Structure formats: C-alpha cells, structure tokens
Amino acid sequence: MKLKFCAACGARDDLQYHHLVTRAEHGSDDETNLITLCHPCHAKLHERRLNGVYNASQRTKAGLEAAKRRGVVLGSSRVAADANKAAAAARDAGLQPLLIGLASRSYREIAAELTKRGVEAPRGGAWNQVSVMRTLQRLGLRS
C-alpha cells in the first residue's frame, strides 16, 4: 500500500516502497504488493534486524495506528477527503499573510524562505517549487 509516511515508524522523509512478495518470487509492482517504508526501516527489514522477527503485517498496523494518533485521516471516503480539504484550507489561510509578502519572488525563492523559517510544507518537510505554486494558486495569489 503506497502511503505518504513510513508504515513502520511514521516518518515522512526518504520514503521507499518494499515488495511484500519479491520480484524474484514473481511478486508484482501492484500497489497491493507494496509497503511504504523510510530508508532506515527498509534497511532494517532487509537486514532482518527487527528483533530477529520479520512481521510486515504487525509493523504496518503499528505504523497506521501511529498515523491515526497524529491525526492523519486515512482512507478515501468522502468524509476523509472533506476533512483533508478543510485542513488544507485552514493551513493556507494561516500562510496567506506571509505569502502575500513573498508573492513577488520566484517559486524557488519562496520555497527556500519558507523552509528557512521552519514553516512545514503541506506534505511535511521542506517546501519545493510545486508546493509553493499550488498553494499560491489555491489562495488566488498567482494563476
């Protein structure tokens, strides 16, 4: 299952996909055969350092529970989609005064400034040009 966070620890950076059934064992690249892991968890899994036990199901459940505790709305239901849109609108509204002052700069310059100021990007971590562009468009500051 492709997620926006590590299914094992909840990290949002340096994500990779791990095949539950390996390609060598004729596993597919289908999303149902993939699990999202950060690089350290992926390396641990391959090295079998997880307390000497490999249990992908247990680690996936633990990661999903950790995400729920952080307030992440999981699933593709209309309620979840509406909640995510409302959260995005609230985040954008809070950023609007700051972005108005930066709107004359390039997307790259704005991304660097937001990251430098410690403002978390919509998907967490550092800002990039695309996330700046989409946020400015949603706010009507650029077309």
N, CA, C and O atoms as CSV, one atom per row, in Angstrom:
chain,resi,resn,atom,element,x,y,z
A,1,MET,N,N,0.836,-1.148,0.000
A,1,MET,CA,C,0.000,0.000,0.000
A,1,MET,C,C,0.899,1.236,0.000
A,1,MET,O,O,1.764,1.370,0.866
A,2,LYS,N,N,0.709,2.116,-0.938
A,2,LYS,CA,C,1.507,3.334,-1.018
A,2,LYS,C,C,0.921,4.379,-0.075
A,2,LYS,O,O,-0.243,4.759,-0.195
A,3,LEU,N,N,1.745,4.837,0.866
A,3,LEU,CA,C,1.340,5.820,1.848
A,3,LEU,C,C,2.254,7.026,1.764
A,3,LEU,O,O,3.279,6.984,1.083
A,4,LYS,N,N,1.891,8.102,2.451
A,4,LYS,CA,C,2.701,9.312,2.481
A,4,LYS,C,C,3.597,9.338,3.714
A,4,LYS,O,O,4.166,10.374,4.058
A,5,PHE,N,N,3.718,8.185,4.378
A,5,PHE,CA,C,4.550,8.074,5.564
A,5,PHE,C,C,4.998,6.625,5.696
A,5,PHE,O,O,4.417,5.724,5.091
A,6,CYS,N,N,6.023,6.420,6.484
A,6,CYS,CA,C,6.561,5.074,6.714
A,6,CYS,C,C,5.561,4.265,7.524
A,6,CYS,O,O,5.126,4.704,8.589
A,7,ALA,N,N,5.194,3.098,7.035
A,7,ALA,CA,C,4.239,2.239,7.737
A,7,ALA,C,C,4.824,1.673,9.020
A,7,ALA,O,O,4.076,1.190,9.869
A,8,ALA,N,N,6.132,1.718,9.182
A,8,ALA,CA,C,6.762,1.157,10.373
A,8,ALA,C,C,6.930,2.184,11.483
A,8,ALA,O,O,6.649,1.892,12.646
A,9,CYS,N,N,7.389,3.390,11.134
A,9,CYS,CA,C,7.691,4.365,12.185
A,9,CYS,C,C,6.958,5.693,12.021
A,9,CYS,O,O,6.987,6.521,12.931
A,10,GLY,N,N,6.300,5.914,10.880
A,10,GLY,CA,C,5.554,7.140,10.666
A,10,GLY,C,C,6.344,8.274,10.056
A,10,GLY,O,O,5.792,9.353,9.842
A,11,ALA,N,N,7.635,8.066,9.764
A,11,ALA,CA,C,8.469,9.122,9.171
A,11,ALA,C,C,7.913,9.528,7.804
A,11,ALA,O,O,7.252,8.736,7.132
A,12,ARG,N,N,8.189,10.771,7.402
A,12,ARG,CA,C,7.673,11.271,6.132
A,12,ARG,C,C,8.778,11.539,5.103
A,12,ARG,O,O,8.493,11.892,3.958
A,13,ASP,N,N,10.020,11.373,5.511
A,13,ASP,CA,C,11.139,11.671,4.624
A,13,ASP,C,C,11.789,10.395,4.107
A,13,ASP,O,O,11.743,9.352,4.759
A,14,ASP,N,N,12.394,10.492,2.928
A,14,ASP,CA,C,13.192,9.414,2.345
A,14,ASP,C,C,12.398,8.110,2.249
A,14,ASP,O,O,12.868,7.052,2.666
A,15,LEU,N,N,11.178,8.205,1.688
A,15,LEU,CA,C,10.297,7.041,1.596
A,15,LEU,C,C,10.643,6.160,0.403
A,15,LEU,O,O,11.057,6.643,-0.651
A,16,GLN,N,N,10.464,4.859,0.595
A,16,GLN,CA,C,10.722,3.858,-0.440
A,16,GLN,C,C,9.593,2.838,-0.393
A,16,GLN,O,O,8.852,2.761,0.587
A,17,TYR,N,N,9.471,2.061,-1.455
A,17,TYR,CA,C,8.467,1.008,-1.493
A,17,TYR,C,C,9.154,-0.350,-1.410
A,17,TYR,O,O,10.135,-0.611,-2.106
A,18,HIS,N,N,8.623,-1.204,-0.550
A,18,HIS,CA,C,9.157,-2.554,-0.360
A,18,HIS,C,C,8.139,-3.547,-0.896
A,18,HIS,O,O,6.945,-3.442,-0.614
A,19,HIS,N,N,8.620,-4.513,-1.672
A,19,HIS,CA,C,7.751,-5.563,-2.199
A,19,HIS,C,C,7.501,-6.601,-1.109
A,19,HIS,O,O,8.448,-7.158,-0.554
A,20,LEU,N,N,6.246,-6.861,-0.805
A,20,LEU,CA,C,5.913,-7.879,0.190
A,20,LEU,C,C,6.260,-9.264,-0.347
A,20,LEU,O,O,6.836,-10.084,0.368
A,21,VAL,N,N,5.910,-9.522,-1.603
A,21,VAL,CA,C,6.346,-10.733,-2.307
A,21,VAL,C,C,7.371,-10.249,-3.319
A,21,VAL,O,O,7.032,-9.491,-4.228
A,22,THR,N,N,8.604,-10.671,-3.177
A,22,THR,CA,C,9.683,-10.146,-4.008
A,22,THR,C,C,9.458,-10.428,-5.488
A,22,THR,O,O,8.720,-11.339,-5.864
A,23,ARG,N,N,10.107,-9.632,-6.303
A,23,ARG,CA,C,10.031,-9.871,-7.754
A,23,ARG,C,C,10.644,-11.224,-8.101
A,23,ARG,O,O,10.188,-11.908,-9.018
A,24,ALA,N,N,11.688,-11.602,-7.354
A,24,ALA,CA,C,12.324,-12.901,-7.594
A,24,ALA,C,C,11.342,-14.051,-7.348
A,24,ALA,O,O,11.459,-15.125,-7.937
A,25,GLU,N,N,10.373,-13.797,-6.462
A,25,GLU,CA,C,9.348,-14.798,-6.180
A,25,GLU,C,C,8.093,-14.538,-7.018
A,25,GLU,O,O,7.013,-15.035,-6.700
A,26,HIS,N,N,8.246,-13.760,-8.081
A,26,HIS,CA,C,7.187,-13.416,-9.033
A,26,HIS,C,C,6.148,-12.466,-8.437
A,26,HIS,O,O,4.983,-12.480,-8.836
A,27,GLY,N,N,6.577,-11.642,-7.482
A,27,GLY,CA,C,5.702,-10.617,-6.933
A,27,GLY,C,C,5.545,-9.484,-7.935
A,27,GLY,O,O,6.453,-9.216,-8.722
A,28,SER,N,N,4.421,-8.833,-7.908
A,28,SER,CA,C,4.124,-7.767,-8.865
A,28,SER,C,C,4.503,-6.398,-8.308
A,28,SER,O,O,4.843,-6.267,-7.132
A,29,ASP,N,N,4.441,-5.382,-9.166
A,29,ASP,CA,C,4.640,-4.000,-8.755
A,29,ASP,C,C,3.295,-3.358,-8.413
A,29,ASP,O,O,3.204,-2.143,-8.238
A,30,ASP,N,N,2.268,-4.175,-8.322
A,30,ASP,CA,C,0.940,-3.685,-7.994
A,30,ASP,C,C,0.941,-3.089,-6.588
A,30,ASP,O,O,1.657,-3.570,-5.710
A,31,GLU,N,N,0.153,-2.060,-6.376
A,31,GLU,CA,C,0.119,-1.362,-5.089
A,31,GLU,C,C,-0.215,-2.297,-3.925
A,31,GLU,O,O,0.223,-2.062,-2.798
A,32,THR,N,N,-0.976,-3.339,-4.184
A,32,THR,CA,C,-1.338,-4.271,-3.112
A,32,THR,C,C,-0.150,-5.117,-2.656
A,32,THR,O,O,-0.221,-5.773,-1.617
A,33,ASN,N,N,0.940,-5.105,-3.424
A,33,ASN,CA,C,2.136,-5.871,-3.061
A,33,ASN,C,C,3.252,-4.962,-2.542
A,33,ASN,O,O,4.385,-5.410,-2.363
A,34,LEU,N,N,2.935,-3.689,-2.301
A,34,LEU,CA,C,3.947,-2.738,-1.861
A,34,LEU,C,C,3.620,-2.211,-0.476
A,34,LEU,O,O,2.455,-2.106,-0.094
A,35,ILE,N,N,4.660,-1.885,0.266
A,35,ILE,CA,C,4.508,-1.229,1.561
A,35,ILE,C,C,5.470,-0.048,1.569
A,35,ILE,O,O,6.587,-0.155,1.062
A,36,THR,N,N,5.048,1.074,2.138
A,36,THR,CA,C,5.869,2.270,2.193
A,36,THR,C,C,6.715,2.246,3.460
A,36,THR,O,O,6.198,2.101,4.567
A,37,LEU,N,N,8.031,2.392,3.277
A,37,LEU,CA,C,8.966,2.422,4.409
A,37,LEU,C,C,9.983,3.546,4.193
A,37,LEU,O,O,10.340,3.864,3.059
A,38,CYS,N,N,10.444,4.143,5.300
A,38,CYS,CA,C,11.554,5.089,5.182
A,38,CYS,C,C,12.829,4.262,4.965
A,38,CYS,O,O,12.845,3.052,5.190
A,39,HIS,N,N,13.875,4.930,4.531
A,39,HIS,CA,C,15.115,4.209,4.230
A,39,HIS,C,C,15.641,3.400,5.423
A,39,HIS,O,O,15.991,2.233,5.247
A,40,PRO,N,N,15.709,3.985,6.641
A,40,PRO,CA,C,16.226,3.184,7.761
A,40,PRO,C,C,15.388,1.941,8.050
A,40,PRO,O,O,15.945,0.870,8.291
A,41,CYS,N,N,14.075,2.062,8.030
A,41,CYS,CA,C,13.216,0.896,8.293
A,41,CYS,C,C,13.337,-0.133,7.177
A,41,CYS,O,O,13.313,-1.338,7.427
A,42,HIS,N,N,13.467,0.353,5.938
A,42,HIS,CA,C,13.619,-0.552,4.797
A,42,HIS,C,C,14.929,-1.334,4.936
A,42,HIS,O,O,14.976,-2.540,4.695
A,43,ALA,N,N,15.983,-0.628,5.328
A,43,ALA,CA,C,17.277,-1.297,5.503
A,43,ALA,C,C,17.201,-2.319,6.636
A,43,ALA,O,O,17.719,-3.429,6.511
A,44,LYS,N,N,16.562,-1.946,7.728
A,44,LYS,CA,C,16.408,-2.882,8.850
A,44,LYS,C,C,15.639,-4.127,8.416
A,44,LYS,O,O,15.994,-5.251,8.772
A,45,LEU,N,N,14.595,-3.908,7.653
A,45,LEU,CA,C,13.796,-5.040,7.198
A,45,LEU,C,C,14.653,-5.996,6.382
A,45,LEU,O,O,14.615,-7.209,6.591
A,46,HIS,N,N,15.423,-5.445,5.453
A,46,HIS,CA,C,16.256,-6.300,4.612
A,46,HIS,C,C,17.375,-6.973,5.405
A,46,HIS,O,O,17.820,-8.063,5.046
A,47,GLU,N,N,17.819,-6.348,6.451
A,47,GLU,CA,C,18.876,-6.950,7.261
A,47,GLU,C,C,18.308,-7.845,8.371
A,47,GLU,O,O,19.056,-8.445,9.143
A,48,ARG,N,N,17.013,-7.920,8.436
A,48,ARG,CA,C,16.323,-8.758,9.434
A,48,ARG,C,C,16.717,-8.375,10.861
A,48,ARG,O,O,16.884,-9.238,11.723
A,49,ARG,N,N,16.864,-7.052,11.100
A,49,ARG,CA,C,17.245,-6.581,12.426
A,49,ARG,C,C,16.037,-6.297,13.314
A,49,ARG,O,O,16.207,-5.865,14.454
A,50,LEU,N,N,14.860,-6.522,12.834
A,50,LEU,CA,C,13.666,-6.169,13.584
A,50,LEU,C,C,13.431,-7.179,14.710
A,50,LEU,O,O,12.497,-7.981,14.666
A,51,ASN,N,N,14.291,-7.117,15.703
A,51,ASN,CA,C,14.244,-8.051,16.836
A,51,ASN,C,C,14.312,-9.499,16.378
A,51,ASN,O,O,13.785,-10.387,17.047
A,52,GLY,N,N,14.936,-9.737,15.275
A,52,GLY,CA,C,15.051,-11.095,14.759
A,52,GLY,C,C,13.768,-11.623,14.156
A,52,GLY,O,O,13.688,-12.802,13.812
A,53,VAL,N,N,12.768,-10.779,14.022
A,53,VAL,CA,C,11.467,-11.229,13.528
A,53,VAL,C,C,11.054,-10.357,12.346
A,53,VAL,O,O,11.218,-9.137,12.384
A,54,TYR,N,N,10.538,-10.959,11.333
A,54,TYR,CA,C,10.027,-10.222,10.176
A,54,TYR,C,C,8.520,-10.400,10.158
A,54,TYR,O,O,8.014,-11.478,9.843
A,55,ASN,N,N,7.813,-9.346,10.495
A,55,ASN,CA,C,6.365,-9.407,10.511
A,55,ASN,C,C,5.825,-8.122,9.902
A,55,ASN,O,O,5.539,-7.162,10.617
A,56,ALA,N,N,5.688,-8.104,8.593
A,56,ALA,CA,C,5.258,-6.909,7.872
A,56,ALA,C,C,3.864,-6.475,8.306
A,56,ALA,O,O,3.604,-5.278,8.428
A,57,SER,N,N,2.980,-7.408,8.537
A,57,SER,CA,C,1.613,-7.082,8.930
A,57,SER,C,C,1.587,-6.326,10.247
A,57,SER,O,O,0.891,-5.318,10.374
A,58,GLN,N,N,2.335,-6.803,11.221
A,58,GLN,CA,C,2.361,-6.157,12.526
A,58,GLN,C,C,2.945,-4.747,12.424
A,58,GLN,O,O,2.430,-3.817,13.044
A,59,ARG,N,N,4.012,-4.588,11.650
A,59,ARG,CA,C,4.638,-3.272,11.500
A,59,ARG,C,C,3.737,-2.311,10.746
A,59,ARG,O,O,3.714,-1.119,11.054
A,60,THR,N,N,2.987,-2.811,9.754
A,60,THR,CA,C,2.057,-1.956,9.018
A,60,THR,C,C,0.955,-1.462,9.949
A,60,THR,O,O,0.630,-0.275,9.952
A,61,LYS,N,N,0.389,-2.352,10.724
A,61,LYS,CA,C,-0.670,-1.965,11.657
A,61,LYS,C,C,-0.161,-0.944,12.665
A,61,LYS,O,O,-0.862,0.018,12.980
A,62,ALA,N,N,1.048,-1.142,13.171
A,62,ALA,CA,C,1.625,-0.203,14.137
A,62,ALA,C,C,1.842,1.170,13.505
A,62,ALA,O,O,1.590,2.194,14.139
A,63,GLY,N,N,2.308,1.190,12.263
A,63,GLY,CA,C,2.522,2.459,11.568
A,63,GLY,C,C,1.223,3.194,11.301
A,63,GLY,O,O,1.160,4.416,11.433
A,64,LEU,N,N,0.179,2.455,10.923
A,64,LEU,CA,C,-1.122,3.076,10.671
A,64,LEU,C,C,-1.714,3.622,11.975
A,64,LEU,O,O,-2.317,4.695,11.981
A,65,GLU,N,N,-1.545,2.896,13.062
A,65,GLU,CA,C,-2.027,3.374,14.362
A,65,GLU,C,C,-1.290,4.646,14.782
A,65,GLU,O,O,-1.897,5.571,15.321
A,66,ALA,N,N,0.023,4.688,14.535
A,66,ALA,CA,C,0.805,5.885,14.868
A,66,ALA,C,C,0.319,7.074,14.053
A,66,ALA,O,O,0.237,8.186,14.576
A,67,ALA,N,N,-0.003,6.861,12.792
A,67,ALA,CA,C,-0.517,7.934,11.938
A,67,ALA,C,C,-1.869,8.422,12.453
A,67,ALA,O,O,-2.118,9.627,12.485
A,68,LYS,N,N,-2.728,7.517,12.850
A,68,LYS,CA,C,-4.037,7.901,13.386
A,68,LYS,C,C,-3.886,8.733,14.657
A,68,LYS,O,O,-4.614,9.706,14.854
A,69,ARG,N,N,-2.944,8.351,15.518
A,69,ARG,CA,C,-2.709,9.105,16.749
A,69,ARG,C,C,-2.232,10.525,16.451
A,69,ARG,O,O,-2.503,11.449,17.217
A,70,ARG,N,N,-1.511,10.697,15.320
A,70,ARG,CA,C,-1.061,12.035,14.923
A,70,ARG,C,C,-2.175,12.831,14.256
A,70,ARG,O,O,-1.985,14.003,13.931
A,71,GLY,N,N,-3.338,12.210,14.048
A,71,GLY,CA,C,-4.469,12.919,13.452
A,71,GLY,C,C,-4.594,12.758,11.955
A,71,GLY,O,O,-5.427,13.424,11.341
A,72,VAL,N,N,-3.797,11.897,11.343
A,72,VAL,CA,C,-3.889,11.657,9.905
A,72,VAL,C,C,-5.205,10.943,9.624
A,72,VAL,O,O,-5.525,9.941,10.263
A,73,VAL,N,N,-5.965,11.465,8.665
A,73,VAL,CA,C,-7.214,10.826,8.276
A,73,VAL,C,C,-6.889,9.865,7.148
A,73,VAL,O,O,-6.444,10.274,6.076
A,74,LEU,N,N,-7.115,8.578,7.400
A,74,LEU,CA,C,-6.775,7.547,6.430
A,74,LEU,C,C,-8.001,7.112,5.650
A,74,LEU,O,O,-9.130,7.234,6.124
A,75,GLY,N,N,-7.769,6.610,4.463
A,75,GLY,CA,C,-8.866,6.107,3.644
A,75,GLY,C,C,-9.253,7.096,2.573
A,75,GLY,O,O,-8.754,8.221,2.541
A,76,SER,N,N,-10.134,6.679,1.705
A,76,SER,CA,C,-10.530,7.533,0.580
A,76,SER,C,C,-12.000,7.910,0.651
A,76,SER,O,O,-12.601,8.229,-0.374
A,77,SER,N,N,-12.595,7.879,1.849
A,77,SER,CA,C,-14.005,8.218,1.972
A,77,SER,C,C,-14.212,9.703,1.731
A,77,SER,O,O,-13.273,10.493,1.833
A,78,ARG,N,N,-15.419,10.075,1.419
A,78,ARG,CA,C,-15.770,11.471,1.184
A,78,ARG,C,C,-15.516,12.277,2.455
A,78,ARG,O,O,-15.038,13.409,2.380
A,79,VAL,N,N,-15.827,11.712,3.613
A,79,VAL,CA,C,-15.606,12.408,4.882
A,79,VAL,C,C,-14.125,12.714,5.056
A,79,VAL,O,O,-13.757,13.826,5.437
A,80,ALA,N,N,-13.271,11.727,4.776
A,80,ALA,CA,C,-11.830,11.936,4.903
A,80,ALA,C,C,-11.346,12.991,3.913
A,80,ALA,O,O,-10.531,13.846,4.261
A,81,ALA,N,N,-11.845,12.932,2.681
A,81,ALA,CA,C,-11.442,13.912,1.665
A,81,ALA,C,C,-11.862,15.318,2.080
A,81,ALA,O,O,-11.089,16.266,1.937
A,82,ASP,N,N,-13.085,15.458,2.595
A,82,ASP,CA,C,-13.564,16.764,3.045
A,82,ASP,C,C,-12.741,17.274,4.223
A,82,ASP,O,O,-12.427,18.462,4.299
A,83,ALA,N,N,-12.392,16.375,5.139
A,83,ALA,CA,C,-11.577,16.769,6.292
A,83,ALA,C,C,-10.204,17.229,5.838
A,83,ALA,O,O,-9.681,18.215,6.355
A,84,ASN,N,N,-9.610,16.525,4.873
A,84,ASN,CA,C,-8.298,16.910,4.355
A,84,ASN,C,C,-8.357,18.255,3.650
A,84,ASN,O,O,-7.447,19.071,3.799
A,85,LYS,N,N,-9.422,18.500,2.880
A,85,LYS,CA,C,-9.572,19.796,2.191
A,85,LYS,C,C,-9.740,20.930,3.194
A,85,LYS,O,O,-9.169,22.006,3.020
A,86,ALA,N,N,-10.524,20.690,4.247
A,86,ALA,CA,C,-10.729,21.720,5.266
A,86,ALA,C,C,-9.419,22.034,5.984
A,86,ALA,O,O,-9.123,23.197,6.259
A,87,ALA,N,N,-8.635,20.999,6.286
A,87,ALA,CA,C,-7.342,21.216,6.938
A,87,ALA,C,C,-6.401,21.995,6.027
A,87,ALA,O,O,-5.664,22.864,6.492
A,88,ALA,N,N,-6.420,21.688,4.731
A,88,ALA,CA,C,-5.570,22.398,3.771
A,88,ALA,C,C,-5.982,23.859,3.669
A,88,ALA,O,O,-5.129,24.744,3.618
A,89,ALA,N,N,-7.281,24.113,3.639
A,89,ALA,CA,C,-7.776,25.494,3.547
A,89,ALA,C,C,-7.376,26.292,4.785
A,89,ALA,O,O,-6.985,27.454,4.676
A,90,ALA,N,N,-7.472,25.680,5.948
A,90,ALA,CA,C,-7.077,26.357,7.186
A,90,ALA,C,C,-5.580,26.647,7.199
A,90,ALA,O,O,-5.154,27.725,7.615
A,91,ARG,N,N,-4.777,25.673,6.736
A,91,ARG,CA,C,-3.326,25.872,6.667
A,91,ARG,C,C,-2.993,27.002,5.701
A,91,ARG,O,O,-2.178,27.872,6.009
A,92,ASP,N,N,-3.631,26.984,4.526
A,92,ASP,CA,C,-3.375,28.024,3.529
A,92,ASP,C,C,-3.761,29.405,4.060
A,92,ASP,O,O,-3.043,30.379,3.839
A,93,ALA,N,N,-4.893,29.489,4.758
A,93,ALA,CA,C,-5.340,30.777,5.298
A,93,ALA,C,C,-4.333,31.317,6.306
A,93,ALA,O,O,-4.087,32.523,6.350
A,94,GLY,N,N,-3.749,30.440,7.112
A,94,GLY,CA,C,-2.743,30.878,8.066
A,94,GLY,C,C,-1.463,31.363,7.401
A,94,GLY,O,O,-0.753,32.212,7.941
A,95,LEU,N,N,-1.177,30.817,6.228
A,95,LEU,CA,C,0.037,31.202,5.497
A,95,LEU,C,C,-0.161,32.440,4.623
A,95,LEU,O,O,0.815,33.054,4.191
A,96,GLN,N,N,-1.406,32.809,4.361
A,96,GLN,CA,C,-1.683,33.871,3.394
A,96,GLN,C,C,-0.943,35.176,3.674
A,96,GLN,O,O,-0.341,35.724,2.751
A,97,PRO,N,N,-0.957,35.703,4.905
A,97,PRO,CA,C,-0.238,36.966,5.143
A,97,PRO,C,C,1.253,36.868,4.806
A,97,PRO,O,O,1.822,37.783,4.211
A,98,LEU,N,N,1.870,35.769,5.185
A,98,LEU,CA,C,3.288,35.570,4.891
A,98,LEU,C,C,3.527,35.476,3.384
A,98,LEU,O,O,4.464,36.074,2.856
A,99,LEU,N,N,2.667,34.718,2.702
A,99,LEU,CA,C,2.845,34.519,1.267
A,99,LEU,C,C,2.565,35.779,0.464
A,99,LEU,O,O,3.160,35.976,-0.596
A,100,ILE,N,N,1.676,36.632,0.945
A,100,ILE,CA,C,1.425,37.904,0.253
A,100,ILE,C,C,2.717,38.710,0.204
A,100,ILE,O,O,3.034,39.323,-0.815
A,101,GLY,N,N,3.459,38.707,1.305
A,101,GLY,CA,C,4.729,39.438,1.352
A,101,GLY,C,C,5.809,38.831,0.479
A,101,GLY,O,O,6.742,39.523,0.071
A,102,LEU,N,N,5.689,37.542,0.188
A,102,LEU,CA,C,6.708,36.862,-0.617
A,102,LEU,C,C,6.281,36.633,-2.064
A,102,LEU,O,O,7.076,36.146,-2.869
A,103,ALA,N,N,5.056,36.971,-2.404
A,103,ALA,CA,C,4.471,36.599,-3.703
A,103,ALA,C,C,5.232,37.143,-4.905
A,103,ALA,O,O,5.128,36.574,-5.992
A,104,SER,N,N,5.985,38.213,-4.751
A,104,SER,CA,C,6.706,38.775,-5.894
A,104,SER,C,C,7.979,37.983,-6.227
A,104,SER,O,O,8.578,38.189,-7.282
A,105,ARG,N,N,8.386,37.088,-5.340
A,105,ARG,CA,C,9.593,36.295,-5.559
A,105,ARG,C,C,9.290,35.065,-6.417
A,105,ARG,O,O,8.129,34.734,-6.658
A,106,SER,N,N,10.339,34.402,-6.867
A,106,SER,CA,C,10.171,33.167,-7.646
A,106,SER,C,C,9.721,32.042,-6.727
A,106,SER,O,O,9.891,32.119,-5.511
A,107,TYR,N,N,9.142,30.992,-7.317
A,107,TYR,CA,C,8.711,29.835,-6.529
A,107,TYR,C,C,9.886,29.251,-5.737
A,107,TYR,O,O,9.733,28.880,-4.574
A,108,ARG,N,N,11.040,29.175,-6.367
A,108,ARG,CA,C,12.217,28.623,-5.714
A,108,ARG,C,C,12.626,29.468,-4.507
A,108,ARG,O,O,12.951,28.930,-3.449
A,109,GLU,N,N,12.608,30.795,-4.672
A,109,GLU,CA,C,12.976,31.688,-3.569
A,109,GLU,C,C,11.977,31.592,-2.415
A,109,GLU,O,O,12.361,31.600,-1.246
A,110,ILE,N,N,10.686,31.501,-2.760
A,110,ILE,CA,C,9.655,31.386,-1.723
A,110,ILE,C,C,9.832,30.069,-0.966
A,110,ILE,O,O,9.763,30.042,0.263
A,111,ALA,N,N,10.062,28.978,-1.703
A,111,ALA,CA,C,10.251,27.669,-1.064
A,111,ALA,C,C,11.432,27.717,-0.099
A,111,ALA,O,O,11.339,27.220,1.024
A,112,ALA,N,N,12.531,28.308,-0.529
A,112,ALA,CA,C,13.720,28.403,0.325
A,112,ALA,C,C,13.428,29.238,1.571
A,112,ALA,O,O,13.860,28.883,2.668
A,113,GLU,N,N,12.709,30.327,1.415
A,113,GLU,CA,C,12.400,31.202,2.546
A,113,GLU,C,C,11.463,30.512,3.545
A,113,GLU,O,O,11.675,30.601,4.755
A,114,LEU,N,N,10.437,29.831,3.051
A,114,LEU,CA,C,9.509,29.124,3.940
A,114,LEU,C,C,10.234,28.016,4.708
A,114,LEU,O,O,10.015,27.836,5.906
A,115,THR,N,N,11.091,27.284,4.014
A,115,THR,CA,C,11.857,26.216,4.666
A,115,THR,C,C,12.796,26.809,5.708
A,115,THR,O,O,12.919,26.280,6.813
A,116,LYS,N,N,13.462,27.913,5.355
A,116,LYS,CA,C,14.391,28.583,6.271
A,116,LYS,C,C,13.674,29.057,7.535
A,116,LYS,O,O,14.241,29.023,8.627
A,117,ARG,N,N,12.427,29.497,7.382
A,117,ARG,CA,C,11.649,29.988,8.533
A,117,ARG,C,C,11.022,28.842,9.338
A,117,ARG,O,O,10.377,29.074,10.361
A,118,GLY,N,N,11.216,27.623,8.873
A,118,GLY,CA,C,10.692,26.480,9.612
A,118,GLY,C,C,9.215,26.218,9.402
A,118,GLY,O,O,8.584,25.526,10.201
A,119,VAL,N,N,8.648,26.777,8.314
A,119,VAL,CA,C,7.238,26.536,8.000
A,119,VAL,C,C,7.137,25.169,7.341
A,119,VAL,O,O,7.797,24.908,6.335
A,120,GLU,N,N,6.315,24.302,7.904
A,120,GLU,CA,C,6.185,22.944,7.365
A,120,GLU,C,C,5.403,22.974,6.053
A,120,GLU,O,O,4.384,23.657,5.943
A,121,ALA,N,N,5.883,22.235,5.069
A,121,ALA,CA,C,5.217,22.141,3.770
A,121,ALA,C,C,3.923,21.341,3.907
A,121,ALA,O,O,3.749,20.627,4.894
A,122,PRO,N,N,3.016,21.445,2.941
A,122,PRO,CA,C,1.737,20.726,3.024
A,122,PRO,C,C,1.879,19.232,3.304
A,122,PRO,O,O,1.060,18.662,4.024
A,123,ARG,N,N,2.890,18.600,2.754
A,123,ARG,CA,C,3.085,17.168,2.989
A,123,ARG,C,C,4.191,16.906,3.999
A,123,ARG,O,O,4.686,15.785,4.114
A,124,GLY,N,N,4.576,17.943,4.728
A,124,GLY,CA,C,5.631,17.808,5.720
A,124,GLY,C,C,6.993,18.065,5.107
A,124,GLY,O,O,7.169,17.968,3.892
A,125,GLY,N,N,7.946,18.391,5.946
A,125,GLY,CA,C,9.312,18.599,5.475
A,125,GLY,C,C,9.518,19.933,4.792
A,125,GLY,O,O,8.850,20.920,5.098
A,126,ALA,N,N,10.453,19.943,3.863
A,126,ALA,CA,C,10.850,21.171,3.167
A,126,ALA,C,C,9.885,21.497,2.036
A,126,ALA,O,O,9.238,20.619,1.466
A,127,TRP,N,N,9.812,22.775,1.736
A,127,TRP,CA,C,8.992,23.251,0.619
A,127,TRP,C,C,9.728,23.024,-0.689
A,127,TRP,O,O,10.957,22.965,-0.712
A,128,ASN,N,N,8.974,22.896,-1.787
A,128,ASN,CA,C,9.553,22.840,-3.124
A,128,ASN,C,C,8.746,23.767,-4.025
A,128,ASN,O,O,7.726,24.316,-3.607
A,129,GLN,N,N,9.198,23.936,-5.241
A,129,GLN,CA,C,8.565,24.874,-6.157
A,129,GLN,C,C,7.106,24.524,-6.441
A,129,GLN,O,O,6.259,25.415,-6.520
A,130,VAL,N,N,6.811,23.247,-6.594
A,130,VAL,CA,C,5.442,22.826,-6.925
A,130,VAL,C,C,4.498,23.094,-5.755
A,130,VAL,O,O,3.383,23.574,-5.961
A,131,SER,N,N,4.928,22.791,-4.531
A,131,SER,CA,C,4.048,23.026,-3.385
A,131,SER,C,C,3.787,24.525,-3.206
A,131,SER,O,O,2.683,24.917,-2.831
A,132,VAL,N,N,4.782,25.353,-3.467
A,132,VAL,CA,C,4.587,26.808,-3.410
A,132,VAL,C,C,3.606,27.237,-4.492
A,132,VAL,O,O,2.673,27.990,-4.216
A,133,MET,N,N,3.806,26.768,-5.717
A,133,MET,CA,C,2.941,27.151,-6.831
A,133,MET,C,C,1.477,26.794,-6.533
A,133,MET,O,O,0.581,27.616,-6.725
A,134,ARG,N,N,1.246,25.574,-6.068
A,134,ARG,CA,C,-0.131,25.128,-5.804
A,134,ARG,C,C,-0.763,25.908,-4.657
A,134,ARG,O,O,-1.948,26.239,-4.709
A,135,THR,N,N,0.010,26.199,-3.635
A,135,THR,CA,C,-0.525,26.973,-2.515
A,135,THR,C,C,-0.886,28.378,-2.963
A,135,THR,O,O,-1.956,28.879,-2.617
A,136,LEU,N,N,-0.014,29.023,-3.727
A,136,LEU,CA,C,-0.303,30.363,-4.234
A,136,LEU,C,C,-1.523,30.357,-5.148
A,136,LEU,O,O,-2.322,31.293,-5.111
A,137,GLN,N,N,-1.679,29.326,-5.963
A,137,GLN,CA,C,-2.841,29.235,-6.837
A,137,GLN,C,C,-4.123,29.058,-6.037
A,137,GLN,O,O,-5.138,29.684,-6.344
A,138,ARG,N,N,-4.084,28.200,-5.001
A,138,ARG,CA,C,-5.280,28.000,-4.171
A,138,ARG,C,C,-5.699,29.291,-3.494
A,138,ARG,O,O,-6.892,29.546,-3.324
A,139,LEU,N,N,-4.725,30.110,-3.104
A,139,LEU,CA,C,-5.012,31.375,-2.436
A,139,LEU,C,C,-5.352,32.486,-3.415
A,139,LEU,O,O,-5.745,33.576,-2.999
A,140,GLY,N,N,-5.206,32.227,-4.709
A,140,GLY,CA,C,-5.508,33.245,-5.719
A,140,GLY,C,C,-4.428,34.302,-5.839
A,140,GLY,O,O,-4.674,35.378,-6.384
A,141,LEU,N,N,-3.230,34.012,-5.336
A,141,LEU,CA,C,-2.127,34.966,-5.417
A,141,LEU,C,C,-1.377,34.872,-6.740
A,141,LEU,O,O,-0.664,35.803,-7.115
A,142,ARG,N,N,-1.528,33.779,-7.434
A,142,ARG,CA,C,-0.975,33.579,-8.788
A,142,ARG,C,C,-1.926,32.683,-9.547
A,142,ARG,O,O,-2.671,31.896,-8.964
A,143,SER,N,N,-1.885,32.820,-10.872
A,143,SER,CA,C,-2.774,31.971,-11.680
A,143,SER,C,C,-2.019,30.841,-12.324
A,143,SER,O,O,-2.610,30.031,-13.038
